Amino acid sequence: MDIKITKTTTPKAKPTGKLGFGKVFTDHMFIMNYTEGKGWHDARIEPYHPISLDPSAMVFHYGQEMFEGLKAYSGADGTVRLFRPEMNAKRTNETNKRLCIPQLPEEDFVEAVKAIVSVDKDWIPKEDGTSLYIRPFIIATDEFLGVAPSKTYLFIIILSPSGAYYESGLAPVGIWIEDDYVRAVKGGMGFAKTGGNYAASLIAQVKAHDDGYSQVLWLDGVERKYIEEVGAMNIFFKIDGKVVTPMLNGSILPGITRNSVIQVCKSWGYEVEERKISVDELLDAQKNGKLEECFGTGTAAVISPVGKLRYKDDVMTINNNEIGPLSQKLYDTITGLQWGKIEDTFGFVVKVD
């Protein structure tokens, strides 16, 4: 792919102090157009700038858009690493297929990510636990108020230096199991990385926060009894020595960290089950002392230990509201791979020149 690079003549000052997440953006952005009959074209890296769209652009009216999320890490050896970007490329096209967005060659996705990260690699923070968050996204741009797939699109990648997710340590969170609203159903878009899924989750997220819980754990949309996923994470349980996570069924996002955790756990000799898990099973396991650990997995947190689950009037406290040994080991291992502290025997890491 031929990428035209135009560098800024007015570089921004690098942020100091606590970075937070998603508030500061680097000097450059990647852009590529799609036109029906021409395909993807005009790949370029330009100075970061606002984009201009007609008010009738279809993305505003019918939500034909997708996004991805991954990170770049600066190791102690000075090497810049990506974590399984080819998986993000593959998931991009799974989402695109569901939303009638044209397929994007996976090698072009990875090349574009590597190119923009290389241009702005001096923005990657060096402090422990920090990273450069990468946000690729595609939006429909046709100027047309009609419900149909767009004929033109923009593929854009922006970058944001991000602080450590756990500023005060890897502390367990409380999660609210939602028993009223639903996020997705099989046959819908639950498996896709699209903004509508997140908009649908906001009302339950507000309700959970008002009651002192940090995240929402969704149940299936039909029977309202089987565990699916947390708003921004997949979910895992350690039950009687086994690692258990909900099976992918079309309404659950196929998380890249989820896939990685399954591979790592199996390499350690754990029995991993991907299957249906009901709330009643969790309640019984907790009552019988078999619910040993619970943790979420995702790009932002990597591993998020769960110390408390609330379902209606039942509150399950897990491992005395402390991080479990498996959760800690997984966090240390995955982040060790990402920062180059551990030898990558899985082939997860892609280096950036």
N, C-alpha and C positions, 0 to 999 in steps of 0.2 A: 504494500500500500504506500503510495506516494503522499507524504504528509508535508504540507507547506508550513514552515514555522516562521512566525513574526513575533519577535520578542519585544516586550515593553521597553519604552525609553524612560519611564517614570516608575521604577520599582517601589513597591510599598515597604514601609518599615515592618520588620518582623515583630510579632506580638511578644510581649513580656508578661511575666506573672502567670496566673492560672489561665489555661487555655479554654477550659470548658469543652463544649461540643457544638459544632455546626454554626459558629458565629463569625469566624474569621476565615477568609478565603485567600488563596494564593494569587500570584501575579498573572497566571495564564489559564486558559480553558481550551479544551479540544472541541471542535465542531465538525460535523459532517452532514451533508444534505442527502435526502432521498427524493427522487422524482420518479413517478410511474413511467416506465418505458426506458428510463436511463439508469435506474438502480441507485445504489449509494455512491456519492461522488463528492469531490471538493473537500477532502479531508485536510484539516488545517488546525494549527495551534496559534491562538491569538491572545493579546492581552485581555485579561478578565474584563467583561463589560456587560451591561444590560442587553437583553435581547428585545427586539421590536416585533410584536405580533399584532395582526389585525384583531379588533374586538370580536370578529366572527370566527376566529381560528377555532377549529373543531375541538381542540384539547379543552377549551374552556367550557364547552357545552355538553360534551358527551363522554369526557373522561378517557379518551383513547390515549393513554400514556403508560409508561412503565419506568421502573428505576431499579438500580442495583446498589449494592454497598460492599466495599472491601477496603483494605488498608495497606499502606506501605510502611515498613518498619526499617529503622536505621540501627544496624547491629553495632556492637562494640568494635567489630573489625572494620567498620566503615562501609560495609556492604548494605545496599538497599534491597530489601526482600518483599515480595508479594506472597500472599498465602492462597494458593489454589485458584488463580484468576481464571483458569480454563473452566472451572465449575461455574463461576459467575457468567461466563460467556454462554455456556450451555443453558443455564437457567434463563438467561435473557431471551434466548430463542424459544424456550418453552412458554414463557410469558407472551412473547410476540405472537406465537401461533394462536394462543387463546384470544388475544385482543386484535387479531387481524392486522398486525403490524408486520411489515416485511422482515424476513429473516436477515440477520446481520452475520456475515461470515465470522465464525468464532475466532479464527486467527487474526482478523482485523480488530475485533474487540480487544484481544490481549495486546496486540501491537499498539493500539491507541492508548491503552492504559499505561503501558511501559513508556511510551513516548512522552506523554504529559507529565508523568512522574519524574522522568529523567530531566525534563526542562526545569521543573520546580523542586528538584530534590533537596535544594538548600533550605526549603521550608519544612522538611521533616524534622520534628523536634527530637532531641537526643535524650531527654530525661527518661528515667525508668517508667515504663507503663504508658508512655505517650506514643503517638503514631500520626500518620497522615491519612485522614479519611478520604476515600475516593468515591464520588457519587456520579456514576454514569446514568443517563436517562434519555428516553426517547419521547417526543411529543408530536401529536398530529397538528399540522399547520394549515390545512386547507381552509380557505375563507368561504365557508358554506354552512348554512343552518339546515342540514339534513342528516338524518341518522344513517350513516354509511361509512365504510372505512375510508380514511383520508387517502389522497393520492400523493401527498407530500409530507415529509417528516424532518425533524432535526434530531440528530444524535449528539449529545453534549456530555462532556465530562468536566466536573469541577472538583477542586481539592480543598480540604480544610484541615489544618493542623489541629489535633485534638489532644486534650489532656488525659491523664490517667482516669479510667472509668471509676476505679475505687480509690479516691483520694485519701480515705482514712482506713484502708485495709479491706480485705475481702470479707465483708460482713453479710450474713444472711438477710434476705428480704422477706417481707410478708406478701402473700399472693391471695387475691380474692377470686374464688371460683364462681364465675357468673352463671346465675340460674334463671335469668330473665331474657336478656338480649342474646342474639346469636351473631357470630361473625361471618360464617360461610357454611355452605352445604356442598355435598358431592355433586358435581356437575356445574358448580359455580366457578368462582375465581379464587378460592382460598389458596390454591397452590401457586398462584401467580404473584409476582412482585409488582403490584399496582396500587396506586394511591387510594383507590376506592375502598380497599380492604382496611386501610388504616383509618380513613374517615369513619367507616362503620364501627370502629372500635372505640371512638372517642367518648361516647356517652357512658359506656361502662367504665372506662378509665377514670372519668371524672367521679363517678359514683364510688369506685374503689378508693380513690385518693381521699375523698371526703370522709371515709371510714378508717383511714390510716393505713391503707395497703398500697404498695407501690406499683403492682402490676395486676393484670386481669388474666385469669386462666379460663379459656373458652371450652365449652362443652359442644358436642355434636349438635347440629341444627335440627335433627329429626327426633331422636329419642330424648335428647337433653340429659344424657347420663354418661356418655363416654368422653374421656379427656381428649382434647385436641392439642392446642398450643397456647402459649402466652402471647400477649400482643406483639412483643418484639423478640420473642425467643421460642425455640422448641423446648420441650420439657422432658426430663428424665427422672426416673425413680430407681432407687436401689431397694429391692424388696426381697428379703430373705436371701441375701447374697447375690441375687441376679440383677442385672441392669435391664430396666424395662422402659420403653418409650413408645408412644402411640405410633402405629403403622401409618405410612403415607397412604391416603385414601382419596386424594383429589381435593380435599378441603384444608389440607395442612401444607404450609410452605416447606419445601425440601431444603432445609438449612444446610449450608456448607460446613458450618461448625458441627452440626448434628451428625453429618456423615463422617466427619473426621473423628469425633468422639467414639462413634461405633467402631471404626477401624482400630483406634488406639486401645479401647477396652478389650476387643477380641484379641489383640496382640498380647495383652497382659493375661489372657486366660479366662477372662470373665465370660459367663454365658449372657449373651445379649438377646433380648426378645423384643421384636417389633410387632406389636399386636394391639388389640382393643384393651383399654383399661377403663373400668367404670369408677365413678366416685365411690360407690359402695365397696369396691375392692380396696380402695385406698383407706377408707374408714375402718374396714376390718383389719387391714394390715397394720394400721396405726394402733388400733385397740389391742392387737395381739403382739405388739412389739416387733413386727417384721418390717415396718416402713423405716428403713435405716437412714436413707438420704434422699434428698430431692434437689435438683439443680436445673437451671435453664442454660441453654447454649445459643450463642448468637455472635455476630461480628463485633458488636459494640462491647459487650461485657466479656466475651469468650465463654467463661463459666460464671454463672450467677447462683450461688447457693441459696436455697430456700429454707427458711427456718420455721415458717408458719403458713398453713393453708386454711382458709376459711370457706366453709360451704354451708350456707344458710345459718343455722345456729351452732354448727359444729366448728370448732377451731382445733386443728391438728398441729401440735408443736413437734417439730422433727429434730432429732438429735440434740435435744436441749437448746434449740435455737442457735446452734453452733455449726460452723462449717465441718462437713464430714471429711474423712481421710481420702476418699475417692475423688470428691469434688476438688480438694486442694491439689491432689496429684495430677488430675487432668488439667487444671489451670496452669500449674507449673510446667507441665509437658507441652501443651499447645503454645503457650506464650514463649517457652524456651525454643521451640521450633521457629516461631515467628521472628524472634530477635536473634536467632543464630547462636543461642547458648547451648543448644542440644543438636547433635548430629541428626540430620533428616534422613531417616531410613525409610520413610513412607513416600518420598517424592512429592511432598506437599509444597515445597518452597520454589519460587521462581525469582531469580536474581535480576535486578535492573542495572543496566550499564550506566 
